[in-house]
Amino acid sequence: MRLLLVEDSELLGTAIQKGFVRSGYAVDWSRGGKDALSALASCEYDCVLLDLGLPDLGGDILLKIIRSRGIPVSVIVVTARGNIQDRVRLLDMGADDYMVKPLDLDEVASRVRAVLRRAPGRVPTSGEPEHGLLKLYPSHRMATWNGNVVPLTNKEFWLLEILVRRKSQVLSRSQLEEALYTFDAEVESNAVEVYVHYLRRKFSPELILTVRGVGYQLGPERWDA
């Protein structure tokens, strides 16, 4: 899962980013609304944690832009404004949820999981993403193969998740690089090939197919255990 955190407080932003990264999420952090728009234009996100009091572009304006452009992302507003009128106005504008500071990080994580379960196209909790012997548990950043847990690094999981969620498609190298990219670290030129190799070694050589000249796709759903 990839989150976009839009928050100008260094203290709160650091705490939220570290907490979600420890839980296996990819987290990009924008300190202002204009940077957030650039991030949304360059990457696909599952959820935005949006502060309203931004220095350059108000969070409510950013929310309007997200919804007017039809960007398919869940948005949780995070703000110090706690009155009912603000909550109703922002929910009517298209926010998926609303949290008032100060925050409890466990509750923030729970709210994120809840809006992702409700998101259109989201695989229900009763049927987590799976492919043959492979099953993913995104909220725990865990994968199993024939019922056995397979330890994965964050980037291995992110790459595997995008392949499973788009298993009907052939994904280009650049599309897969997005799953590995974070704003504080560049992706090495051979990163996709390296992580595909790791995943084949951990699961099955037939799990990920190379489509010459195009990219990668998951293989057939049935293999011997």
N, C-alpha and C positions, 0 to 999 in steps of 0.2 A: 504494500500500500504506500502511496506517495501523498504526503500532506504538504500544503503551503501554509506556513505560519506568517501572518501579517501583523506585526507587533513592533512598536518602537521602543518599548521598555527592554533594556539589555538584561536586567535581572530576571524578569518574567519570561522573556523570550528564550534565554539560556536554559532556564529550568524546564520549560515545555519541550524545547528541542531535545535536550538530553534525555528527558523521560521517555519520549516517543522513540528515539533512536534505540534506547536500551530495550524497548519492546519490539524492535524489528522493523519499524517504519522508516521509510525514506522521508526526510523532512528538509524542505527548503525554507529559508527564513528571509522575508522581505521586511525592511524597516519602514517602508512607506508604500503608499498606494500606487505610485507610478512604477516602482520596481515590481510590485505585485502584478500589475498588468503585463509587464514584459515577461515575467515568469509564466503567467497563464498563457501567453502567446507562444511560448517555446516548449512547454511541457504539458503533459496530461496529468491532472491531479484527481484524486478521489475525494478529497475534502479540503476546504479552506477554513482555517481558524482566523477570524477577522476581527481585529480591534477597530473600534470606531474613531478613537481620538488619534488620528495619524497626522504627521506634520505637514504633508503636502497635498494629499487628496483624501477627503473624509471617507471613512469606511462605509457610510451609507451610500455615498456616491459610487464607490467601487462596487458595492452590492448591486446597485441599479445597472451599472455597466455590464457586470457578469450576466445578469438575467436578460438584459436587452440584447446581448450578443448571443444568447443561447448556449453559453459555455456549460457543458454537462458536468457540473461539479456540485457537491454538497457544501453548504456554507453554514458554519456555526459562528454567530456573532459573540464576541467576548468584549465586555465593556464595563465601565463603572456605573453606567446609567441603569438604574434599577426600577424605574417607575413603570407601571402597567401600560401607559400610553406608548412609551418607547418600544416595549416588547411587541405590542399589537402592531405598531407601524412597521417594524422591521420584519416581523413574520409575514405581514401582508405584502411587503416588498419582495419576499422570496427567500428569506432566511429559513434554513431548515431547523435551526435551534438557536437558543439565546442563553448565554451564561453571564452572570454578574460577578465582577471581581469583589473581593479576593477569591481566588480559585483553589479548588482541591484537585491536584493532578490526576488522582484516581478517577474522580468524577468526570474530568475532561476526557480521559481515555474512554470511559464508559459511554459518554455522549457521542464521541466519534464512532465507536462501534455501532451504536444504535442508528445513527443517520446513514451509515454505510449499509446496514441491513435493509433500510427502507428505500435506498436509492434505486431508481429504475434500472433494470438489467442486472441488479445485484443477485448473485446466487443465494438462495435462502440458507439460513443457518442449518436447517435440517438436511441440506445437500451442499456441503462445502465443495469448492472446485476440485474436480478429480478427472483423471484420465487413465483408464485401465487400472493398473495396480497402484497408481500414484494418487494420493489424496493430500490436499493442502488445507491448513488451518491458519488463515491469515492473521487472526486476532492473536495467535500465539507464535507466529512466525515459525511454524512447524510443518514438516512434511513426513508422510509415511509411505512406505513401499511394501505392498502386500501385508499391511498392518504393522510393520516395524518402523519405528522412528529412525529417520536418516538425518544426522546432524548437518546443518547448512549454515554458511555464513550469511550475513544480511544480503550481500550482493548476489550470492547464488540463489537465495530465495526470491529476491526481486525479479531476477531474470526468469526463473522458473514460473513465477506467478503470471507474468505477462504472457508467456507462451501458453499456459493452461487457459487463461481467460480469453485468449484469442486463438484457440487451437484450430479453428476453421480457416485461419489466414496464414499466409507465408509472410513473416515479418522480416523487414530489411535490417541490415546491420545498424543503421542509424536509429530505427525504431527501438531496437534492443538496447542501444547505448543510452537512450533516455531513461530506461529502467535502472541503469547503473550510475547515472549522473546525479551529482549533488552540487549545489552552488559553491561549496567550499573546496571542491576537489575536481580536477579534470579527469576525463576517462582516457586511459591509455589506448593507443591505436589498435592494439590486439586484444583488448579486454574481453570483447564478446567471444572471440575464439577460445580464449583461456577459460572462461567460465562455462562455456558449452562443453569443453573437454572435461572439466571437473564434474559437471552434472552427469555426463555420460558415464564417467568412471564410477560415480556413486550410485547410479540407478541402473542404467542399461545402455549399451552402445546404440540401441535402436530407439531410445527415448526421443532424441532430437535428430531430425533429418536435415541435412544440408541441401538446399535447393540451389543448384549451381547458377551463379549470376544473379540471384534474387535475394536469398537470405536463409532463414531457418523456419522450420515448422515441426510440431510434434509428430512422432511416428504413429503407427496403428495403435489402437487402444488395447489390443490383446497381446500379451507376452506370457511366456512360461514364468512361474513364480521362482 
